[in-house]
Amino acid sequence: MSASMLSLGERIGRELARGNIDRIVVEGEKGYGVLVACGTEAVLLVLASAAVK
């Protein structure tokens, strides 16, 4: 699912003429998720609780 989210984010960036996407941040009531492409075949997903600083 994280690869799909990154792909969708990249497509949105192109459609809105924002250039290449560096990261995608998802903020929810229970915390955060940060997606970053690591090369052409890897995705880094970091999950953190809402209490993180």
mmCIF file of the N, C-alpha and C atoms, coordinates in Angstrom:
data_MODEL
# 
_entry.id   MODEL 
# 
loop_
_atom_site.group_PDB 
_atom_site.id 
_atom_site.type_symbol 
_atom_site.label_atom_id 
_atom_site.label_alt_id 
_atom_site.label_comp_id 
_atom_site.label_asym_id 
_atom_site.label_entity_id 
_atom_site.label_seq_id 
_atom_site.pdbx_PDB_ins_code 
_atom_site.Cartn_x 
_atom_site.Cartn_y 
_atom_site.Cartn_z 
_atom_site.occupancy 
_atom_site.B_iso_or_equiv 
_atom_site.pdbx_formal_charge 
_atom_site.auth_seq_id 
_atom_site.auth_comp_id 
_atom_site.auth_asym_id 
_atom_site.auth_atom_id 
_atom_site.pdbx_PDB_model_num 
ATOM 1   N N  . MET A 1 1  ? 0.820  -1.182 0.000   1.00 0.00 ? 1  MET A N  1 
ATOM 2   C CA . MET A 1 1  ? 0.000  0.000  0.000   1.00 0.00 ? 1  MET A CA 1 
ATOM 3   C C  . MET A 1 1  ? 0.869  1.254  0.000   1.00 0.00 ? 1  MET A C  1 
ATOM 4   N N  . SER A 1 2  ? 1.994  1.234  0.715   1.00 0.00 ? 2  SER A N  1 
ATOM 5   C CA . SER A 1 2  ? 2.839  2.425  0.768   1.00 0.00 ? 2  SER A CA 1 
ATOM 6   C C  . SER A 1 2  ? 3.409  2.769  -0.606  1.00 0.00 ? 2  SER A C  1 
ATOM 7   N N  . ALA A 1 3  ? 3.767  1.768  -1.410  1.00 0.00 ? 3  ALA A N  1 
ATOM 8   C CA . ALA A 1 3  ? 4.258  2.037  -2.768  1.00 0.00 ? 3  ALA A CA 1 
ATOM 9   C C  . ALA A 1 3  ? 3.165  2.665  -3.618  1.00 0.00 ? 3  ALA A C  1 
ATOM 10  N N  . SER A 1 4  ? 1.928  2.216  -3.433  1.00 0.00 ? 4  SER A N  1 
ATOM 11  C CA . SER A 1 4  ? 0.804  2.803  -4.170  1.00 0.00 ? 4  SER A CA 1 
ATOM 12  C C  . SER A 1 4  ? 0.580  4.254  -3.764  1.00 0.00 ? 4  SER A C  1 
ATOM 13  N N  . MET A 1 5  ? 0.700  4.543  -2.473  1.00 0.00 ? 5  MET A N  1 
ATOM 14  C CA . MET A 1 5  ? 0.533  5.922  -2.000  1.00 0.00 ? 5  MET A CA 1 
ATOM 15  C C  . MET A 1 5  ? 1.613  6.831  -2.572  1.00 0.00 ? 5  MET A C  1 
ATOM 16  N N  . LEU A 1 6  ? 2.842  6.333  -2.610  1.00 0.00 ? 6  LEU A N  1 
ATOM 17  C CA . LEU A 1 6  ? 3.930  7.133  -3.157  1.00 0.00 ? 6  LEU A CA 1 
ATOM 18  C C  . LEU A 1 6  ? 3.722  7.379  -4.644  1.00 0.00 ? 6  LEU A C  1 
ATOM 19  N N  . SER A 1 7  ? 3.293  6.360  -5.363  1.00 0.00 ? 7  SER A N  1 
ATOM 20  C CA . SER A 1 7  ? 3.020  6.497  -6.792  1.00 0.00 ? 7  SER A CA 1 
ATOM 21  C C  . SER A 1 7  ? 1.907  7.505  -7.044  1.00 0.00 ? 7  SER A C  1 
ATOM 22  N N  . LEU A 1 8  ? 0.856  7.436  -6.265  1.00 0.00 ? 8  LEU A N  1 
ATOM 23  C CA . LEU A 1 8  ? -0.254 8.379  -6.397  1.00 0.00 ? 8  LEU A CA 1 
ATOM 24  C C  . LEU A 1 8  ? 0.205  9.802  -6.074  1.00 0.00 ? 8  LEU A C  1 
ATOM 25  N N  . GLY A 1 9  ? 1.014  9.957  -5.043  1.00 0.00 ? 9  GLY A N  1 
ATOM 26  C CA . GLY A 1 9  ? 1.548  11.275 -4.694  1.00 0.00 ? 9  GLY A CA 1 
ATOM 27  C C  . GLY A 1 9  ? 2.385  11.862 -5.817  1.00 0.00 ? 9  GLY A C  1 
ATOM 28  N N  . GLU A 1 10 ? 3.195  11.019 -6.464  1.00 0.00 ? 10 GLU A N  1 
ATOM 29  C CA . GLU A 1 10 ? 4.009  11.482 -7.583  1.00 0.00 ? 10 GLU A CA 1 
ATOM 30  C C  . GLU A 1 10 ? 3.129  11.924 -8.749  1.00 0.00 ? 10 GLU A C  1 
ATOM 31  N N  . ARG A 1 11 ? 2.073  11.175 -8.994  1.00 0.00 ? 11 ARG A N  1 
ATOM 32  C CA . ARG A 1 11 ? 1.144  11.544 -10.069 1.00 0.00 ? 11 ARG A CA 1 
ATOM 33  C C  . ARG A 1 11 ? 0.451  12.867 -9.755  1.00 0.00 ? 11 ARG A C  1 
ATOM 34  N N  . ILE A 1 12 ? 0.022  13.043 -8.524  1.00 0.00 ? 12 ILE A N  1 
ATOM 35  C CA . ILE A 1 12 ? -0.615 14.302 -8.116  1.00 0.00 ? 12 ILE A CA 1 
ATOM 36  C C  . ILE A 1 12 ? 0.362  15.457 -8.276  1.00 0.00 ? 12 ILE A C  1 
ATOM 37  N N  . GLY A 1 13 ? 1.623  15.244 -7.898  1.00 0.00 ? 13 GLY A N  1 
ATOM 38  C CA . GLY A 1 13 ? 2.637  16.287 -8.050  1.00 0.00 ? 13 GLY A CA 1 
ATOM 39  C C  . GLY A 1 13 ? 2.808  16.709 -9.500  1.00 0.00 ? 13 GLY A C  1 
ATOM 40  N N  . ARG A 1 14 ? 2.788  15.743 -10.403 1.00 0.00 ? 14 ARG A N  1 
ATOM 41  C CA . ARG A 1 14 ? 2.894  16.066 -11.833 1.00 0.00 ? 14 ARG A CA 1 
ATOM 42  C C  . ARG A 1 14 ? 1.659  16.809 -12.318 1.00 0.00 ? 14 ARG A C  1 
ATOM 43  N N  . GLU A 1 15 ? 0.477  16.334 -11.940 1.00 0.00 ? 15 GLU A N  1 
ATOM 44  C CA . GLU A 1 15 ? -0.775 16.953 -12.382 1.00 0.00 ? 15 GLU A CA 1 
ATOM 45  C C  . GLU A 1 15 ? -0.905 18.395 -11.893 1.00 0.00 ? 15 GLU A C  1 
ATOM 46  N N  . LEU A 1 16 ? -0.409 18.675 -10.708 1.00 0.00 ? 16 LEU A N  1 
ATOM 47  C CA . LEU A 1 16 ? -0.499 20.016 -10.142 1.00 0.00 ? 16 LEU A CA 1 
ATOM 48  C C  . LEU A 1 16 ? 0.740  20.858 -10.456 1.00 0.00 ? 16 LEU A C  1 
ATOM 49  N N  . ALA A 1 17 ? 1.621  20.322 -11.293 1.00 0.00 ? 17 ALA A N  1 
ATOM 50  C CA . ALA A 1 17 ? 2.852  21.011 -11.698 1.00 0.00 ? 17 ALA A CA 1 
ATOM 51  C C  . ALA A 1 17 ? 3.689  21.433 -10.485 1.00 0.00 ? 17 ALA A C  1 
ATOM 52  N N  . ARG A 1 18 ? 3.839  20.527 -9.516  1.00 0.00 ? 18 ARG A N  1 
ATOM 53  C CA . ARG A 1 18 ? 4.627  20.804 -8.323  1.00 0.00 ? 18 ARG A CA 1 
ATOM 54  C C  . ARG A 1 18 ? 6.010  20.178 -8.402  1.00 0.00 ? 18 ARG A C  1 
ATOM 55  N N  . GLY A 1 19 ? 6.322  19.471 -9.467  1.00 0.00 ? 19 GLY A N  1 
ATOM 56  C CA . GLY A 1 19 ? 7.633  18.845 -9.608  1.00 0.00 ? 19 GLY A CA 1 
ATOM 57  C C  . GLY A 1 19 ? 7.700  17.495 -8.911  1.00 0.00 ? 19 GLY A C  1 
ATOM 58  N N  . ASN A 1 20 ? 8.926  17.032 -8.697  1.00 0.00 ? 20 ASN A N  1 
ATOM 59  C CA . ASN A 1 20 ? 9.128  15.735 -8.050  1.00 0.00 ? 20 ASN A CA 1 
ATOM 60  C C  . ASN A 1 20 ? 8.742  15.800 -6.574  1.00 0.00 ? 20 ASN A C  1 
ATOM 61  N N  . ILE A 1 21 ? 8.152  14.735 -6.093  1.00 0.00 ? 21 ILE A N  1 
ATOM 62  C CA . ILE A 1 21 ? 7.739  14.636 -4.695  1.00 0.00 ? 21 ILE A CA 1 
ATOM 63  C C  . ILE A 1 21 ? 8.910  14.141 -3.851  1.00 0.00 ? 21 ILE A C  1 
ATOM 64  N N  . ASP A 1 22 ? 9.250  14.843 -2.777  1.00 0.00 ? 22 ASP A N  1 
ATOM 65  C CA . ASP A 1 22 ? 10.319 14.421 -1.874  1.00 0.00 ? 22 ASP A CA 1 
ATOM 66  C C  . ASP A 1 22 ? 9.814  13.428 -0.835  1.00 0.00 ? 22 ASP A C  1 
ATOM 67  N N  . ARG A 1 23 ? 8.625  13.706 -0.301  1.00 0.00 ? 23 ARG A N  1 
ATOM 68  C CA . ARG A 1 23 ? 8.049  12.823 0.728   1.00 0.00 ? 23 ARG A CA 1 
ATOM 69  C C  . ARG A 1 23 ? 6.554  13.049 0.800   1.00 0.00 ? 23 ARG A C  1 
ATOM 70  N N  . ILE A 1 24 ? 5.877  12.080 1.346   1.00 0.00 ? 24 ILE A N  1 
ATOM 71  C CA . ILE A 1 24 ? 4.443  12.190 1.582   1.00 0.00 ? 24 ILE A CA 1 
ATOM 72  C C  . ILE A 1 24 ? 4.226  11.997 3.079   1.00 0.00 ? 24 ILE A C  1 
ATOM 73  N N  . VAL A 1 25 ? 3.506  12.923 3.691   1.00 0.00 ? 25 VAL A N  1 
ATOM 74  C CA . VAL A 1 25 ? 3.235  12.857 5.119   1.00 0.00 ? 25 VAL A CA 1 
ATOM 75  C C  . VAL A 1 25 ? 1.737  12.661 5.311   1.00 0.00 ? 25 VAL A C  1 
ATOM 76  N N  . VAL A 1 26 ? 1.395  11.645 6.091   1.00 0.00 ? 26 VAL A N  1 
ATOM 77  C CA . VAL A 1 26 ? -0.005 11.378 6.429   1.00 0.00 ? 26 VAL A CA 1 
ATOM 78  C C  . VAL A 1 26 ? -0.148 11.650 7.922   1.00 0.00 ? 26 VAL A C  1 
ATOM 79  N N  . GLU A 1 27 ? -1.052 12.556 8.264   1.00 0.00 ? 27 GLU A N  1 
ATOM 80  C CA . GLU A 1 27 ? -1.260 12.926 9.656   1.00 0.00 ? 27 GLU A CA 1 
ATOM 81  C C  . GLU A 1 27 ? -2.647 12.474 10.079  1.00 0.00 ? 27 GLU A C  1 
ATOM 82  N N  . GLY A 1 28 ? -2.709 11.655 11.112  1.00 0.00 ? 28 GLY A N  1 
ATOM 83  C CA . GLY A 1 28 ? -3.979 11.164 11.619  1.00 0.00 ? 28 GLY A CA 1 
ATOM 84  C C  . GLY A 1 28 ? -4.090 11.407 13.112  1.00 0.00 ? 28 GLY A C  1 
ATOM 85  N N  . GLU A 1 29 ? -5.220 11.090 13.670  1.00 0.00 ? 29 GLU A N  1 
ATOM 86  C CA . GLU A 1 29 ? -5.429 11.349 15.104  1.00 0.00 ? 29 GLU A CA 1 
ATOM 87  C C  . GLU A 1 29 ? -4.528 10.497 15.993  1.00 0.00 ? 29 GLU A C  1 
ATOM 88  N N  . LYS A 1 30 ? -4.051 9.359  15.486  1.00 0.00 ? 30 LYS A N  1 
ATOM 89  C CA . LYS A 1 30 ? -3.189 8.487  16.286  1.00 0.00 ? 30 LYS A CA 1 
ATOM 90  C C  . LYS A 1 30 ? -1.711 8.631  15.957  1.00 0.00 ? 30 LYS A C  1 
ATOM 91  N N  . GLY A 1 31 ? -1.371 9.502  14.991  1.00 0.00 ? 31 GLY A N  1 
ATOM 92  C CA . GLY A 1 31 ? 0.039  9.695  14.688  1.00 0.00 ? 31 GLY A CA 1 
ATOM 93  C C  . GLY A 1 31 ? 0.298  10.041 13.240  1.00 0.00 ? 31 GLY A C  1 
ATOM 94  N N  . TYR A 1 32 ? 1.536  9.785  12.819  1.00 0.00 ? 32 TYR A N  1 
ATOM 95  C CA . TYR A 1 32 ? 2.009  10.202 11.510  1.00 0.00 ? 32 TYR A CA 1 
ATOM 96  C C  . TYR A 1 32 ? 2.590  9.027  10.740  1.00 0.00 ? 32 TYR A C  1 
ATOM 97  N N  . GLY A 1 33 ? 2.545  9.141  9.426   1.00 0.00 ? 33 GLY A N  1 
ATOM 98  C CA . GLY A 1 33 ? 3.239  8.231  8.538   1.00 0.00 ? 33 GLY A CA 1 
ATOM 99  C C  . GLY A 1 33 ? 3.970  9.075  7.514   1.00 0.00 ? 33 GLY A C  1 
ATOM 100 N N  . VAL A 1 34 ? 5.249  8.775  7.298   1.00 0.00 ? 34 VAL A N  1 
ATOM 101 C CA . VAL A 1 34 ? 6.049  9.517  6.329   1.00 0.00 ? 34 VAL A CA 1 
ATOM 102 C C  . VAL A 1 34 ? 6.605  8.516  5.317   1.00 0.00 ? 34 VAL A C  1 
ATOM 103 N N  . LEU A 1 35 ? 6.340  8.768  4.033   1.00 0.00 ? 35 LEU A N  1 
ATOM 104 C CA . LEU A 1 35 ? 6.820  7.914  2.950   1.00 0.00 ? 35 LEU A CA 1 
ATOM 105 C C  . LEU A 1 35 ? 7.877  8.652  2.152   1.00 0.00 ? 35 LEU A C  1 
ATOM 106 N N  . VAL A 1 36 ? 8.990  7.964  1.888   1.00 0.00 ? 36 VAL A N  1 
ATOM 107 C CA . VAL A 1 36 ? 10.080 8.543  1.107   1.00 0.00 ? 36 VAL A CA 1 
ATOM 108 C C  . VAL A 1 36 ? 10.576 7.475  0.137   1.00 0.00 ? 36 VAL A C  1 
ATOM 109 N N  . ALA A 1 37 ? 10.728 7.836  -1.136  1.00 0.00 ? 37 ALA A N  1 
ATOM 110 C CA . ALA A 1 37 ? 11.299 6.913  -2.116  1.00 0.00 ? 37 ALA A CA 1 
ATOM 111 C C  . ALA A 1 37 ? 12.795 6.788  -1.853  1.00 0.00 ? 37 ALA A C  1 
ATOM 112 N N  . CYS A 1 38 ? 13.289 5.556  -1.879  1.00 0.00 ? 38 CYS A N  1 
ATOM 113 C CA . CYS A 1 38 ? 14.721 5.278  -1.700  1.00 0.00 ? 38 CYS A CA 1 
ATOM 114 C C  . CYS A 1 38 ? 15.209 4.552  -2.947  1.00 0.00 ? 38 CYS A C  1 
ATOM 115 N N  . GLY A 1 39 ? 15.487 5.292  -3.979  1.00 0.00 ? 39 GLY A N  1 
ATOM 116 C CA . GLY A 1 39 ? 15.868 4.690  -5.248  1.00 0.00 ? 39 GLY A CA 1 
ATOM 117 C C  . GLY A 1 39 ? 14.632 4.331  -6.046  1.00 0.00 ? 39 GLY A C  1 
ATOM 118 N N  . THR A 1 40 ? 14.815 3.480  -7.051  1.00 0.00 ? 40 THR A N  1 
ATOM 119 C CA . THR A 1 40 ? 13.703 3.133  -7.931  1.00 0.00 ? 40 THR A CA 1 
ATOM 120 C C  . THR A 1 40 ? 12.900 1.940  -7.449  1.00 0.00 ? 40 THR A C  1 
ATOM 121 N N  . GLU A 1 41 ? 13.434 1.168  -6.498  1.00 0.00 ? 41 GLU A N  1 
ATOM 122 C CA . GLU A 1 41 ? 12.745 -0.059 -6.094  1.00 0.00 ? 41 GLU A CA 1 
ATOM 123 C C  . GLU A 1 41 ? 12.501 -0.176 -4.601  1.00 0.00 ? 41 GLU A C  1 
ATOM 124 N N  . ALA A 1 42 ? 12.674 0.897  -3.852  1.00 0.00 ? 42 ALA A N  1 
ATOM 125 C CA . ALA A 1 42 ? 12.484 0.818  -2.404  1.00 0.00 ? 42 ALA A CA 1 
ATOM 126 C C  . ALA A 1 42 ? 11.742 2.047  -1.893  1.00 0.00 ? 42 ALA A C  1 
ATOM 127 N N  . VAL A 1 43 ? 10.945 1.815  -0.857  1.00 0.00 ? 43 VAL A N  1 
ATOM 128 C CA . VAL A 1 43 ? 10.190 2.880  -0.201  1.00 0.00 ? 43 VAL A CA 1 
ATOM 129 C C  . VAL A 1 43 ? 10.439 2.776  1.298   1.00 0.00 ? 43 VAL A C  1 
ATOM 130 N N  . LEU A 1 44 ? 10.742 3.888  1.938   1.00 0.00 ? 44 LEU A N  1 
ATOM 131 C CA . LEU A 1 44 ? 10.903 3.929  3.388   1.00 0.00 ? 44 LEU A CA 1 
ATOM 132 C C  . LEU A 1 44 ? 9.625  4.497  3.984   1.00 0.00 ? 44 LEU A C  1 
ATOM 133 N N  . LEU A 1 45 ? 9.025  3.762  4.912   1.00 0.00 ? 45 LEU A N  1 
ATOM 134 C CA . LEU A 1 45 ? 7.830  4.202  5.621   1.00 0.00 ? 45 LEU A CA 1 
ATOM 135 C C  . LEU A 1 45 ? 8.174  4.306  7.101   1.00 0.00 ? 45 LEU A C  1 
ATOM 136 N N  . VAL A 1 46 ? 7.984  5.487  7.672   1.00 0.00 ? 46 VAL A N  1 
ATOM 137 C CA . VAL A 1 46 ? 8.232  5.709  9.097   1.00 0.00 ? 46 VAL A CA 1 
ATOM 138 C C  . VAL A 1 46 ? 6.892  6.013  9.751   1.00 0.00 ? 46 VAL A C  1 
ATOM 139 N N  . LEU A 1 47 ? 6.567  5.281  10.810  1.00 0.00 ? 47 LEU A N  1 
ATOM 140 C CA . LEU A 1 47 ? 5.341  5.501  11.569  1.00 0.00 ? 47 LEU A CA 1 
ATOM 141 C C  . LEU A 1 47 ? 5.716  6.056  12.945  1.00 0.00 ? 47 LEU A C  1 
ATOM 142 N N  . ALA A 1 48 ? 4.991  7.068  13.394  1.00 0.00 ? 48 ALA A N  1 
ATOM 143 C CA . ALA A 1 48 ? 5.258  7.683  14.687  1.00 0.00 ? 48 ALA A CA 1 
ATOM 144 C C  . ALA A 1 48 ? 3.939  8.002  15.377  1.00 0.00 ? 48 ALA A C  1 
ATOM 145 N N  . SER A 1 49 ? 3.945  7.931  16.698  1.00 0.00 ? 49 SER A N  1 
ATOM 146 C CA . SER A 1 49 ? 2.730  8.247  17.456  1.00 0.00 ? 49 SER A CA 1 
ATOM 147 C C  . SER A 1 49 ? 2.478  9.753  17.435  1.00 0.00 ? 49 SER A C  1 
ATOM 148 N N  . ALA A 1 50 ? 1.305  10.139 17.855  1.00 0.00 ? 50 ALA A N  1 
ATOM 149 C CA . ALA A 1 50 ? 0.938  11.555 17.883  1.00 0.00 ? 50 ALA A CA 1 
ATOM 150 C C  . ALA A 1 50 ? 1.761  12.332 18.912  1.00 0.00 ? 50 ALA A C  1 
ATOM 151 N N  . ALA A 1 51 ? 2.370  11.651 19.869  1.00 0.00 ? 51 ALA A N  1 
ATOM 152 C CA . ALA A 1 51 ? 3.139  12.306 20.916  1.00 0.00 ? 51 ALA A CA 1 
ATOM 153 C C  . ALA A 1 51 ? 4.564  12.647 20.497  1.00 0.00 ? 51 ALA A C  1 
ATOM 154 N N  . VAL A 1 52 ? 4.996  12.191 19.345  1.00 0.00 ? 52 VAL A N  1 
ATOM 155 C CA . VAL A 1 52 ? 6.389  12.420 18.904  1.00 0.00 ? 52 VAL A CA 1 
ATOM 156 C C  . VAL A 1 52 ? 6.624  13.904 18.622  1.00 0.00 ? 52 VAL A C  1 
ATOM 157 N N  . LYS A 1 53 ? 7.844  14.357 18.858  1.00 0.00 ? 53 LYS A N  1 
ATOM 158 C CA . LYS A 1 53 ? 8.196  15.762 18.599  1.00 0.00 ? 53 LYS A CA 1 
ATOM 159 C C  . LYS A 1 53 ? 9.170  15.835 17.446  1.00 0.00 ? 53 LYS A C  1 
# 
